[in-house]
Amino acid sequence: MIEFKVEGDFIPLIQLLKAANLVQTGGEAQIVVTEGEVKYNGHIDYRKRLKVKKGDTVEFRDKIIRVI
């Protein structure tokens, strides 16, 4: 599990995937989100601009990110 400390109230999902080094570019992040490869709090989510907040979890390719 990756613990990611968010600065401020939230981080957009695409930026989180890039910051956690799970994708290389923002374009790649947009593609994996729109193709349903990302789970937000246990559910597949297609929103590219989703605001991920403290306490949320994001799953992608067998990696789990917990936002703290």
CHARMM-style PDB file with segment names, atoms N, HN, CA, C and O in Angstrom:
ATOM      1  N   MET     1       0.849  -1.188   0.000  1.00  0.00      PROA
ATOM      2  CA  MET     1       0.000   0.000   0.000  1.00  0.00      PROA
ATOM      3  C   MET     1       0.884   1.238   0.000  1.00  0.00      PROA
ATOM      4  O   MET     1       1.886   1.319   0.712  1.00  0.00      PROA
ATOM      5  N   ILE     2       0.485   2.187  -0.812  1.00  0.00      PROA
ATOM      6  HN  ILE     2      -0.329   2.122  -1.390  1.00  0.00      PROA
ATOM      7  CA  ILE     2       1.178   3.475  -0.893  1.00  0.00      PROA
ATOM      8  C   ILE     2       0.383   4.482  -0.072  1.00  0.00      PROA
ATOM      9  O   ILE     2      -0.824   4.628  -0.263  1.00  0.00      PROA
ATOM     10  N   GLU     3       1.057   5.177   0.842  1.00  0.00      PROA
ATOM     11  HN  GLU     3       2.038   5.059   0.997  1.00  0.00      PROA
ATOM     12  CA  GLU     3       0.404   6.260   1.575  1.00  0.00      PROA
ATOM     13  C   GLU     3       0.847   7.566   0.940  1.00  0.00      PROA
ATOM     14  O   GLU     3       2.040   7.845   0.821  1.00  0.00      PROA
ATOM     15  N   PHE     4      -0.136   8.360   0.535  1.00  0.00      PROA
ATOM     16  HN  PHE     4      -1.105   8.133   0.632  1.00  0.00      PROA
ATOM     17  CA  PHE     4       0.146   9.621  -0.143  1.00  0.00      PROA
ATOM     18  C   PHE     4      -0.401  10.759   0.685  1.00  0.00      PROA
ATOM     19  O   PHE     4      -1.597  10.812   0.972  1.00  0.00      PROA
ATOM     20  N   LYS     5       0.481  11.678   1.073  1.00  0.00      PROA
ATOM     21  HN  LYS     5       1.453  11.635   0.840  1.00  0.00      PROA
ATOM     22  CA  LYS     5       0.047  12.838   1.856  1.00  0.00      PROA
ATOM     23  C   LYS     5      -0.379  13.950   0.899  1.00  0.00      PROA
ATOM     24  O   LYS     5       0.414  14.424   0.086  1.00  0.00      PROA
ATOM     25  N   VAL     6      -1.628  14.353   1.007  1.00  0.00      PROA
ATOM     26  HN  VAL     6      -2.273  13.968   1.667  1.00  0.00      PROA
ATOM     27  CA  VAL     6      -2.169  15.392   0.135  1.00  0.00      PROA
ATOM     28  C   VAL     6      -1.924  16.766   0.765  1.00  0.00      PROA
ATOM     29  O   VAL     6      -2.113  16.968   1.965  1.00  0.00      PROA
ATOM     30  N   GLU     7      -1.502  17.689  -0.078  1.00  0.00      PROA
ATOM     31  HN  GLU     7      -1.348  17.524  -1.053  1.00  0.00      PROA
ATOM     32  CA  GLU     7      -1.321  19.076   0.362  1.00  0.00      PROA
ATOM     33  C   GLU     7      -2.637  19.796   0.064  1.00  0.00      PROA
ATOM     34  O   GLU     7      -3.103  19.776  -1.076  1.00  0.00      PROA
ATOM     35  N   GLY     8      -3.229  20.416   1.046  1.00  0.00      PROA
ATOM     36  HN  GLY     8      -2.851  20.432   1.971  1.00  0.00      PROA
ATOM     37  CA  GLY     8      -4.511  21.094   0.837  1.00  0.00      PROA
ATOM     38  C   GLY     8      -5.673  20.145   1.075  1.00  0.00      PROA
ATOM     39  O   GLY     8      -5.531  19.130   1.758  1.00  0.00      PROA
ATOM     40  N   ASP     9      -6.836  20.487   0.503  1.00  0.00      PROA
ATOM     41  HN  ASP     9      -6.951  21.311  -0.052  1.00  0.00      PROA
ATOM     42  CA  ASP     9      -8.058  19.720   0.740  1.00  0.00      PROA
ATOM     43  C   ASP     9      -8.192  18.485  -0.142  1.00  0.00      PROA
ATOM     44  O   ASP     9      -8.797  17.497   0.272  1.00  0.00      PROA
ATOM     45  N   PHE    10      -7.637  18.525  -1.353  1.00  0.00      PROA
ATOM     46  HN  PHE    10      -7.145  19.327  -1.690  1.00  0.00      PROA
ATOM     47  CA  PHE    10      -7.813  17.408  -2.282  1.00  0.00      PROA
ATOM     48  C   PHE    10      -6.719  17.427  -3.348  1.00  0.00      PROA
ATOM     49  O   PHE    10      -5.953  18.383  -3.465  1.00  0.00      PROA
ATOM     50  N   ILE    11      -6.671  16.337  -4.123  1.00  0.00      PROA
ATOM     51  HN  ILE    11      -7.294  15.560  -4.028  1.00  0.00      PROA
ATOM     52  CA  ILE    11      -5.813  16.256  -5.303  1.00  0.00      PROA
ATOM     53  C   ILE    11      -6.645  15.607  -6.408  1.00  0.00      PROA
ATOM     54  O   ILE    11      -7.327  14.614  -6.154  1.00  0.00      PROA
ATOM     55  N   PRO    12      -6.604  16.143  -7.621  1.00  0.00      PROA
ATOM     56  CA  PRO    12      -7.334  15.512  -8.720  1.00  0.00      PROA
ATOM     57  C   PRO    12      -6.794  14.096  -8.976  1.00  0.00      PROA
ATOM     58  O   PRO    12      -5.593  13.853  -8.862  1.00  0.00      PROA
ATOM     59  N   LEU    13      -7.680  13.184  -9.316  1.00  0.00      PROA
ATOM     60  HN  LEU    13      -8.656  13.381  -9.408  1.00  0.00      PROA
ATOM     61  CA  LEU    13      -7.315  11.778  -9.510  1.00  0.00      PROA
ATOM     62  C   LEU    13      -6.153  11.617 -10.491  1.00  0.00      PROA
ATOM     63  O   LEU    13      -5.221  10.858 -10.226  1.00  0.00      PROA
ATOM     64  N   ILE    14      -6.200  12.312 -11.600  1.00  0.00      PROA
ATOM     65  HN  ILE    14      -6.957  12.929 -11.815  1.00  0.00      PROA
ATOM     66  CA  ILE    14      -5.140  12.186 -12.607  1.00  0.00      PROA
ATOM     67  C   ILE    14      -3.784  12.625 -12.041  1.00  0.00      PROA
ATOM     68  O   ILE    14      -2.766  11.985 -12.302  1.00  0.00      PROA
ATOM     69  N   GLN    15      -3.774  13.699 -11.277  1.00  0.00      PROA
ATOM     70  HN  GLN    15      -4.601  14.219 -11.065  1.00  0.00      PROA
ATOM     71  CA  GLN    15      -2.523  14.163 -10.665  1.00  0.00      PROA
ATOM     72  C   GLN    15      -2.016  13.161  -9.634  1.00  0.00      PROA
ATOM     73  O   GLN    15      -0.809  12.959  -9.501  1.00  0.00      PROA
ATOM     74  N   LEU    16      -2.936  12.534  -8.906  1.00  0.00      PROA
ATOM     75  HN  LEU    16      -3.917  12.698  -9.014  1.00  0.00      PROA
ATOM     76  CA  LEU    16      -2.540  11.533  -7.915  1.00  0.00      PROA
ATOM     77  C   LEU    16      -1.852  10.349  -8.583  1.00  0.00      PROA
ATOM     78  O   LEU    16      -0.821   9.879  -8.101  1.00  0.00      PROA
ATOM     79  N   LEU    17      -2.405   9.868  -9.676  1.00  0.00      PROA
ATOM     80  HN  LEU    17      -3.242  10.250 -10.068  1.00  0.00      PROA
ATOM     81  CA  LEU    17      -1.790   8.742 -10.387  1.00  0.00      PROA
ATOM     82  C   LEU    17      -0.390   9.098 -10.865  1.00  0.00      PROA
ATOM     83  O   LEU    17       0.514   8.264 -10.811  1.00  0.00      PROA
ATOM     84  N   LYS    18      -0.202  10.327 -11.333  1.00  0.00      PROA
ATOM     85  HN  LYS    18      -0.936  11.005 -11.377  1.00  0.00      PROA
ATOM     86  CA  LYS    18       1.126  10.766 -11.770  1.00  0.00      PROA
ATOM     87  C   LYS    18       2.066  10.930 -10.581  1.00  0.00      PROA
ATOM     88  O   LYS    18       3.212  10.485 -10.637  1.00  0.00      PROA
ATOM     89  N   ALA    19       1.601  11.556  -9.513  1.00  0.00      PROA
ATOM     90  HN  ALA    19       0.669  11.917  -9.467  1.00  0.00      PROA
ATOM     91  CA  ALA    19       2.443  11.819  -8.342  1.00  0.00      PROA
ATOM     92  C   ALA    19       2.889  10.527  -7.654  1.00  0.00      PROA
ATOM     93  O   ALA    19       3.970  10.473  -7.069  1.00  0.00      PROA
ATOM     94  N   ALA    20       2.060   9.500  -7.727  1.00  0.00      PROA
ATOM     95  HN  ALA    20       1.182   9.545  -8.203  1.00  0.00      PROA
ATOM     96  CA  ALA    20       2.397   8.212  -7.116  1.00  0.00      PROA
ATOM     97  C   ALA    20       3.229   7.342  -8.068  1.00  0.00      PROA
ATOM     98  O   ALA    20       3.528   6.188  -7.759  1.00  0.00      PROA
ATOM     99  N   ASN    21       3.595   7.899  -9.215  1.00  0.00      PROA
ATOM    100  HN  ASN    21       3.352   8.836  -9.466  1.00  0.00      PROA
ATOM    101  CA  ASN    21       4.405   7.205 -10.223  1.00  0.00      PROA
ATOM    102  C   ASN    21       3.760   5.919 -10.737  1.00  0.00      PROA
ATOM    103  O   ASN    21       4.453   4.945 -11.029  1.00  0.00      PROA
ATOM    104  N   LEU    22       2.434   5.923 -10.845  1.00  0.00      PROA
ATOM    105  HN  LEU    22       1.872   6.715 -10.608  1.00  0.00      PROA
ATOM    106  CA  LEU    22       1.728   4.767 -11.392  1.00  0.00      PROA
ATOM    107  C   LEU    22       1.506   4.907 -12.892  1.00  0.00      PROA
ATOM    108  O   LEU    22       1.255   3.917 -13.578  1.00  0.00      PROA
ATOM    109  N   VAL    23       1.597   6.126 -13.401  1.00  0.00      PROA
ATOM    110  HN  VAL    23       1.802   6.931 -12.843  1.00  0.00      PROA
ATOM    111  CA  VAL    23       1.550   6.400 -14.839  1.00  0.00      PROA
ATOM    112  C   VAL    23       2.655   7.409 -15.138  1.00  0.00      PROA
ATOM    113  O   VAL    23       3.154   8.084 -14.238  1.00  0.00      PROA
ATOM    114  N   GLN    24       3.027   7.503 -16.402  1.00  0.00      PROA
ATOM    115  HN  GLN    24       2.621   6.955 -17.134  1.00  0.00      PROA
ATOM    116  CA  GLN    24       4.115   8.413 -16.753  1.00  0.00      PROA
ATOM    117  C   GLN    24       3.641   9.797 -17.168  1.00  0.00      PROA
ATOM    118  O   GLN    24       4.349  10.785 -16.975  1.00  0.00      PROA
ATOM    119  N   THR    25       2.432   9.869 -17.744  1.00  0.00      PROA
ATOM    120  HN  THR    25       1.857   9.067 -17.901  1.00  0.00      PROA
ATOM    121  CA  THR    25       1.947  11.166 -18.231  1.00  0.00      PROA
ATOM    122  C   THR    25       0.489  11.382 -17.832  1.00  0.00      PROA
ATOM    123  O   THR    25      -0.218  10.448 -17.453  1.00  0.00      PROA
ATOM    124  N   GLY    26       0.065  12.635 -17.930  1.00  0.00      PROA
ATOM    125  HN  GLY    26       0.640  13.393 -18.237  1.00  0.00      PROA
ATOM    126  CA  GLY    26      -1.337  12.953 -17.680  1.00  0.00      PROA
ATOM    127  C   GLY    26      -2.250  12.315 -18.711  1.00  0.00      PROA
ATOM    128  O   GLY    26      -3.369  11.910 -18.396  1.00  0.00      PROA
ATOM    129  N   GLY    27      -1.772  12.228 -19.935  1.00  0.00      PROA
ATOM    130  HN  GLY    27      -0.863  12.557 -20.191  1.00  0.00      PROA
ATOM    131  CA  GLY    27      -2.561  11.590 -20.990  1.00  0.00      PROA
ATOM    132  C   GLY    27      -2.797  10.120 -20.694  1.00  0.00      PROA
ATOM    133  O   GLY    27      -3.901   9.612 -20.893  1.00  0.00      PROA
ATOM    134  N   GLU    28      -1.760   9.433 -20.218  1.00  0.00      PROA
ATOM    135  HN  GLU    28      -0.864   9.846 -20.057  1.00  0.00      PROA
ATOM    136  CA  GLU    28      -1.916   8.026 -19.843  1.00  0.00      PROA
ATOM    137  C   GLU    28      -2.902   7.893 -18.687  1.00  0.00      PROA
ATOM    138  O   GLU    28      -3.724   6.976 -18.669  1.00  0.00      PROA
ATOM    139  N   ALA    29      -2.819   8.810 -17.722  1.00  0.00      PROA
ATOM    140  HN  ALA    29      -2.152   9.554 -17.737  1.00  0.00      PROA
ATOM    141  CA  ALA    29      -3.738   8.775 -16.581  1.00  0.00      PROA
ATOM    142  C   ALA    29      -5.184   8.942 -17.048  1.00  0.00      PROA
ATOM    143  O   ALA    29      -6.074   8.241 -16.566  1.00  0.00      PROA
ATOM    144  N   GLN    30      -5.423   9.855 -17.974  1.00  0.00      PROA
ATOM    145  HN  GLN    30      -4.700  10.425 -18.365  1.00  0.00      PROA
ATOM    146  CA  GLN    30      -6.783  10.069 -18.485  1.00  0.00      PROA
ATOM    147  C   GLN    30      -7.307   8.807 -19.169  1.00  0.00      PROA
ATOM    148  O   GLN    30      -8.473   8.448 -19.006  1.00  0.00      PROA
ATOM    149  N   ILE    31      -6.455   8.145 -19.923  1.00  0.00      PROA
ATOM    150  HN  ILE    31      -5.508   8.437 -20.055  1.00  0.00      PROA
ATOM    151  CA  ILE    31      -6.871   6.937 -20.635  1.00  0.00      PROA
ATOM    152  C   ILE    31      -7.260   5.830 -19.658  1.00  0.00      PROA
ATOM    153  O   ILE    31      -8.310   5.207 -19.813  1.00  0.00      PROA
ATOM    154  N   VAL    32      -6.413   5.582 -18.645  1.00  0.00      PROA
ATOM    155  HN  VAL    32      -5.560   6.088 -18.519  1.00  0.00      PROA
ATOM    156  CA  VAL    32      -6.719   4.470 -17.734  1.00  0.00      PROA
ATOM    157  C   VAL    32      -7.981   4.751 -16.920  1.00  0.00      PROA
ATOM    158  O   VAL    32      -8.711   3.824 -16.566  1.00  0.00      PROA
ATOM    159  N   VAL    33      -8.242   6.031 -16.620  1.00  0.00      PROA
ATOM    160  HN  VAL    33      -7.649   6.784 -16.907  1.00  0.00      PROA
ATOM    161  CA  VAL    33      -9.460   6.380 -15.885  1.00  0.00      PROA
ATOM    162  C   VAL    33     -10.693   6.166 -16.773  1.00  0.00      PROA
ATOM    163  O   VAL    33     -11.672   5.558 -16.342  1.00  0.00      PROA
ATOM    164  N   THR    34     -10.641   6.663 -18.004  1.00  0.00      PROA
ATOM    165  HN  THR    34      -9.845   7.157 -18.354  1.00  0.00      PROA
ATOM    166  CA  THR    34     -11.806   6.545 -18.883  1.00  0.00      PROA
ATOM    167  C   THR    34     -12.064   5.102 -19.309  1.00  0.00      PROA
ATOM    168  O   THR    34     -13.184   4.767 -19.696  1.00  0.00      PROA
ATOM    169  N   GLU    35     -11.052   4.247 -19.244  1.00  0.00      PROA
ATOM    170  HN  GLU    35     -10.143   4.519 -18.929  1.00  0.00      PROA
ATOM    171  CA  GLU    35     -11.238   2.835 -19.581  1.00  0.00      PROA
ATOM    172  C   GLU    35     -11.658   1.991 -18.379  1.00  0.00      PROA
ATOM    173  O   GLU    35     -11.803   0.774 -18.494  1.00  0.00      PROA
ATOM    174  N   GLY    36     -11.852   2.633 -17.232  1.00  0.00      PROA
ATOM    175  HN  GLY    36     -11.734   3.621 -17.139  1.00  0.00      PROA
ATOM    176  CA  GLY    36     -12.363   1.926 -16.058  1.00  0.00      PROA
ATOM    177  C   GLY    36     -11.337   1.081 -15.330  1.00  0.00      PROA
ATOM    178  O   GLY    36     -11.693   0.100 -14.678  1.00  0.00      PROA
ATOM    179  N   GLU    37     -10.071   1.447 -15.432  1.00  0.00      PROA
ATOM    180  HN  GLU    37      -9.782   2.244 -15.963  1.00  0.00      PROA
ATOM    181  CA  GLU    37      -9.013   0.684 -14.773  1.00  0.00      PROA
ATOM    182  C   GLU    37      -8.741   1.148 -13.343  1.00  0.00      PROA
ATOM    183  O   GLU    37      -7.924   0.549 -12.643  1.00  0.00      PROA
ATOM    184  N   VAL    38      -9.416   2.204 -12.908  1.00  0.00      PROA
ATOM    185  HN  VAL    38     -10.079   2.691 -13.476  1.00  0.00      PROA
ATOM    186  CA  VAL    38      -9.140   2.786 -11.594  1.00  0.00      PROA
ATOM    187  C   VAL    38     -10.369   2.644 -10.695  1.00  0.00      PROA
ATOM    188  O   VAL    38     -11.495   2.927 -11.105  1.00  0.00      PROA
ATOM    189  N   LYS    39     -10.128   2.200  -9.464  1.00  0.00      PROA
ATOM    190  HN  LYS    39      -9.214   1.970  -9.131  1.00  0.00      PROA
ATOM    191  CA  LYS    39     -11.209   2.127  -8.470  1.00  0.00      PROA
ATOM    192  C   LYS    39     -11.002   3.232  -7.437  1.00  0.00      PROA
ATOM    193  O   LYS    39      -9.887   3.483  -6.979  1.00  0.00      PROA
ATOM    194  N   TYR    40     -12.100   3.878  -7.090  1.00  0.00      PROA
ATOM    195  HN  TYR    40     -13.006   3.674  -7.462  1.00  0.00      PROA
ATOM    196  CA  TYR    40     -12.101   4.936  -6.069  1.00  0.00      PROA
ATOM    197  C   TYR    40     -12.984   4.452  -4.928  1.00  0.00      PROA
ATOM    198  O   TYR    40     -14.182   4.233  -5.112  1.00  0.00      PROA
ATOM    199  N   ASN    41     -12.394   4.288  -3.757  1.00  0.00      PROA
ATOM    200  HN  ASN    41     -11.422   4.466  -3.608  1.00  0.00      PROA
ATOM    201  CA  ASN    41     -13.103   3.772  -2.587  1.00  0.00      PROA
ATOM    202  C   ASN    41     -13.858   2.473  -2.908  1.00  0.00      PROA
ATOM    203  O   ASN    41     -14.993   2.279  -2.474  1.00  0.00      PROA
ATOM    204  N   GLY    42     -13.208   1.592  -3.674  1.00  0.00      PROA
ATOM    205  HN  GLY    42     -12.286   1.749  -4.027  1.00  0.00      PROA
ATOM    206  CA  GLY    42     -13.751   0.269  -3.951  1.00  0.00      PROA
ATOM    207  C   GLY    42     -14.654   0.157  -5.165  1.00  0.00      PROA
ATOM    208  O   GLY    42     -15.115  -0.938  -5.487  1.00  0.00      PROA
ATOM    209  N   HSD    43     -14.917   1.267  -5.849  1.00  0.00      PROA
ATOM    210  HN  HSD    43     -14.542   2.157  -5.587  1.00  0.00      PROA
ATOM    211  CA  HSD    43     -15.818   1.256  -7.010  1.00  0.00      PROA
ATOM    212  C   HSD    43     -15.110   1.846  -8.225  1.00  0.00      PROA
ATOM    213  O   HSD    43     -14.368   2.820  -8.103  1.00  0.00      PROA
ATOM    214  N   ILE    44     -15.338   1.259  -9.388  1.00  0.00      PROA
ATOM    215  HN  ILE    44     -15.941   0.468  -9.487  1.00  0.00      PROA
ATOM    216  CA  ILE    44     -14.768   1.807 -10.613  1.00  0.00      PROA
ATOM    217  C   ILE    44     -15.337   3.207 -10.826  1.00  0.00      PROA
ATOM    218  O   ILE    44     -16.541   3.431 -10.704  1.00  0.00      PROA
ATOM    219  N   ASP    45     -14.449   4.137 -11.145  1.00  0.00      PROA
ATOM    220  HN  ASP    45     -13.471   3.954 -11.244  1.00  0.00      PROA
ATOM    221  CA  ASP    45     -14.869   5.528 -11.330  1.00  0.00      PROA
ATOM    222  C   ASP    45     -14.257   6.073 -12.611  1.00  0.00      PROA
ATOM    223  O   ASP    45     -13.058   5.921 -12.844  1.00  0.00      PROA
ATOM    224  N   TYR    46     -15.068   6.701 -13.434  1.00  0.00      PROA
ATOM    225  HN  TYR    46     -16.042   6.825 -13.245  1.00  0.00      PROA
ATOM    226  CA  TYR    46     -14.634   7.196 -14.744  1.00  0.00      PROA
ATOM    227  C   TYR    46     -14.379   8.707 -14.759  1.00  0.00      PROA
ATOM    228  O   TYR    46     -14.073   9.268 -15.811  1.00  0.00      PROA
ATOM    229  N   ARG    47     -14.501   9.369 -13.607  1.00  0.00      PROA
ATOM    230  HN  ARG    47     -14.749   8.913 -12.752  1.00  0.00      PROA
ATOM    231  CA  ARG    47     -14.354  10.832 -13.563  1.00  0.00      PROA
ATOM    232  C   ARG    47     -12.871  11.222 -13.543  1.00  0.00      PROA
ATOM    233  O   ARG    47     -12.147  10.887 -12.606  1.00  0.00      PROA
ATOM    234  N   LYS    48     -12.441  11.918 -14.562  1.00  0.00      PROA
ATOM    235  HN  LYS    48     -13.030  12.190 -15.324  1.00  0.00      PROA
ATOM    236  CA  LYS    48     -11.041  12.331 -14.656  1.00  0.00      PROA
ATOM    237  C   LYS    48     -10.713  13.440 -13.653  1.00  0.00      PROA
ATOM    238  O   LYS    48      -9.589  13.516 -13.156  1.00  0.00      PROA
ATOM    239  N   ARG    49     -11.660  14.268 -13.366  1.00  0.00      PROA
ATOM    240  HN  ARG    49     -12.573  14.206 -13.770  1.00  0.00      PROA
ATOM    241  CA  ARG    49     -11.411  15.407 -12.477  1.00  0.00      PROA
ATOM    242  C   ARG    49     -11.873  15.145 -11.038  1.00  0.00      PROA
ATOM    243  O   ARG    49     -12.084  16.078 -10.263  1.00  0.00      PROA
ATOM    244  N   LEU    50     -12.020  13.907 -10.707  1.00  0.00      PROA
ATOM    245  HN  LEU    50     -11.848  13.149 -11.337  1.00  0.00      PROA
ATOM    246  CA  LEU    50     -12.445  13.511  -9.367  1.00  0.00      PROA
ATOM    247  C   LEU    50     -11.503  14.098  -8.314  1.00  0.00      PROA
ATOM    248  O   LEU    50     -10.282  14.027  -8.457  1.00  0.00      PROA
ATOM    249  N   LYS    51     -12.069  14.671  -7.270  1.00  0.00      PROA
ATOM    250  HN  LYS    51     -13.060  14.729  -7.153  1.00  0.00      PROA
ATOM    251  CA  LYS    51     -11.281  15.250  -6.184  1.00  0.00      PROA
ATOM    252  C   LYS    51     -11.066  14.185  -5.113  1.00  0.00      PROA
ATOM    253  O   LYS    51     -12.003  13.810  -4.408  1.00  0.00      PROA
ATOM    254  N   VAL    52      -9.847  13.706  -4.996  1.00  0.00      PROA
ATOM    255  HN  VAL    52      -9.087  14.012  -5.569  1.00  0.00      PROA
ATOM    256  CA  VAL    52      -9.506  12.693  -4.011  1.00  0.00      PROA
ATOM    257  C   VAL    52      -9.099  13.409  -2.724  1.00  0.00      PROA
ATOM    258  O   VAL    52      -8.245  14.295  -2.735  1.00  0.00      PROA
ATOM    259  N   LYS    53      -9.728  13.008  -1.615  1.00  0.00      PROA
ATOM    260  HN  LYS    53     -10.422  12.288  -1.606  1.00  0.00      PROA
ATOM    261  CA  LYS    53      -9.514  13.689  -0.338  1.00  0.00      PROA
ATOM    262  C   LYS    53      -8.898  12.751   0.688  1.00  0.00      PROA
ATOM    263  O   LYS    53      -8.793  11.546   0.458  1.00  0.00      PROA
ATOM    264  N   LYS    54      -8.493  13.309   1.815  1.00  0.00      PROA
ATOM    265  HN  LYS    54      -8.578  14.288   2.002  1.00  0.00      PROA
ATOM    266  CA  LYS    54      -7.914  12.512   2.891  1.00  0.00      PROA
ATOM    267  C   LYS    54      -8.888  11.411   3.316  1.00  0.00      PROA
ATOM    268  O   LYS    54     -10.087  11.650   3.461  1.00  0.00      PROA
ATOM    269  N   GLY    55      -8.355  10.204   3.513  1.00  0.00      PROA
ATOM    270  HN  GLY    55      -7.382  10.009   3.395  1.00  0.00      PROA
ATOM    271  CA  GLY    55      -9.178   9.074   3.920  1.00  0.00      PROA
ATOM    272  C   GLY    55      -9.660   8.228   2.752  1.00  0.00      PROA
ATOM    273  O   GLY    55     -10.150   7.118   2.963  1.00  0.00      PROA
ATOM    274  N   ASP    56      -9.532   8.731   1.510  1.00  0.00      PROA
ATOM    275  HN  ASP    56      -9.134   9.632   1.340  1.00  0.00      PROA
ATOM    276  CA  ASP    56      -9.953   7.983   0.328  1.00  0.00      PROA
ATOM    277  C   ASP    56      -8.887   6.965  -0.065  1.00  0.00      PROA
ATOM    278  O   ASP    56      -7.715   7.102   0.283  1.00  0.00      PROA
ATOM    279  N   THR    57      -9.324   5.935  -0.803  1.00  0.00      PROA
ATOM    280  HN  THR    57     -10.276   5.823  -1.086  1.00  0.00      PROA
ATOM    281  CA  THR    57      -8.389   4.973  -1.370  1.00  0.00      PROA
ATOM    282  C   THR    57      -8.610   4.893  -2.871  1.00  0.00      PROA
ATOM    283  O   THR    57      -9.735   5.002  -3.359  1.00  0.00      PROA
ATOM    284  N   VAL    58      -7.517   4.700  -3.587  1.00  0.00      PROA
ATOM    285  HN  VAL    58      -6.604   4.611  -3.191  1.00  0.00      PROA
ATOM    286  CA  VAL    58      -7.544   4.549  -5.032  1.00  0.00      PROA
ATOM    287  C   VAL    58      -6.785   3.266  -5.362  1.00  0.00      PROA
ATOM    288  O   VAL    58      -5.682   3.044  -4.862  1.00  0.00      PROA
ATOM    289  N   GLU    59      -7.382   2.422  -6.211  1.00  0.00      PROA
ATOM    290  HN  GLU    59      -8.278   2.602  -6.618  1.00  0.00      PROA
ATOM    291  CA  GLU    59      -6.741   1.179  -6.620  1.00  0.00      PROA
ATOM    292  C   GLU    59      -6.475   1.218  -8.117  1.00  0.00      PROA
ATOM    293  O   GLU    59      -7.331   1.616  -8.907  1.00  0.00      PROA
ATOM    294  N   PHE    60      -5.268   0.794  -8.492  1.00  0.00      PROA
ATOM    295  HN  PHE    60      -4.573   0.471  -7.850  1.00  0.00      PROA
ATOM    296  CA  PHE    60      -4.896   0.769  -9.899  1.00  0.00      PROA
ATOM    297  C   PHE    60      -3.809  -0.277 -10.108  1.00  0.00      PROA
ATOM    298  O   PHE    60      -2.745  -0.200  -9.495  1.00  0.00      PROA
ATOM    299  N   ARG    61      -4.075  -1.259 -10.974  1.00  0.00      PROA
ATOM    300  HN  ARG    61      -4.940  -1.322 -11.472  1.00  0.00      PROA
ATOM    301  CA  ARG    61      -3.105  -2.310 -11.311  1.00  0.00      PROA
ATOM    302  C   ARG    61      -2.475  -2.941 -10.074  1.00  0.00      PROA
ATOM    303  O   ARG    61      -1.252  -2.965  -9.934  1.00  0.00      PROA
ATOM    304  N   ASP    62      -3.302  -3.441  -9.196  1.00  0.00      PROA
ATOM    305  HN  ASP    62      -4.295  -3.422  -9.309  1.00  0.00      PROA
ATOM    306  CA  ASP    62      -2.867  -4.126  -7.975  1.00  0.00      PROA
ATOM    307  C   ASP    62      -2.117  -3.246  -6.988  1.00  0.00      PROA
ATOM    308  O   ASP    62      -1.500  -3.755  -6.053  1.00  0.00      PROA
ATOM    309  N   LYS    63      -2.161  -1.941  -7.182  1.00  0.00      PROA
ATOM    310  HN  LYS    63      -2.663  -1.527  -7.942  1.00  0.00      PROA
ATOM    311  CA  LYS    63      -1.571  -1.000  -6.235  1.00  0.00      PROA
ATOM    312  C   LYS    63      -2.709  -0.254  -5.544  1.00  0.00      PROA
ATOM    313  O   LYS    63      -3.693   0.127  -6.178  1.00  0.00      PROA
ATOM    314  N   ILE    64      -2.562  -0.055  -4.248  1.00  0.00      PROA
ATOM    315  HN  ILE    64      -1.762  -0.364  -3.733  1.00  0.00      PROA
ATOM    316  CA  ILE    64      -3.571   0.691  -3.484  1.00  0.00      PROA
ATOM    317  C   ILE    64      -2.896   1.940  -2.927  1.00  0.00      PROA
ATOM    318  O   ILE    64      -1.839   1.870  -2.300  1.00  0.00      PROA
ATOM    319  N   ILE    65      -3.529   3.077  -3.169  1.00  0.00      PROA
ATOM    320  HN  ILE    65      -4.388   3.134  -3.678  1.00  0.00      PROA
ATOM    321  CA  ILE    65      -3.057   4.352  -2.627  1.00  0.00      PROA
ATOM    322  C   ILE    65      -4.038   4.792  -1.557  1.00  0.00      PROA
ATOM    323  O   ILE    65      -5.236   4.904  -1.817  1.00  0.00      PROA
ATOM    324  N   ARG    66      -3.541   5.041  -0.362  1.00  0.00      PROA
ATOM    325  HN  ARG    66      -2.568   4.950  -0.151  1.00  0.00      PROA
ATOM    326  CA  ARG    66      -4.381   5.593   0.698  1.00  0.00      PROA
ATOM    327  C   ARG    66      -3.955   7.037   0.894  1.00  0.00      PROA
ATOM    328  O   ARG    66      -2.787   7.317   1.162  1.00  0.00      PROA
ATOM    329  N   VAL    67      -4.893   7.940   0.762  1.00  0.00      PROA
ATOM    330  HN  VAL    67      -5.842   7.713   0.544  1.00  0.00      PROA
ATOM    331  CA  VAL    67      -4.596   9.373   0.882  1.00  0.00      PROA
ATOM    332  C   VAL    67      -4.694   9.764   2.343  1.00  0.00      PROA
ATOM    333  O   VAL    67      -5.695   9.507   3.012  1.00  0.00      PROA
ATOM    334  N   ILE    68      -3.618  10.398   2.826  1.00  0.00      PROA
ATOM    335  HN  ILE    68      -2.805  10.607   2.283  1.00  0.00      PROA
ATOM    336  CA  ILE    68      -3.577  10.825   4.238  1.00  0.00      PROA
ATOM    337  C   ILE    68      -3.374  12.322   4.336  1.00  0.00      PROA
ATOM    338  OT1 ILE    68      -3.313  12.866   5.439  1.00  0.00      PROA
TER     339      ILE     68
END
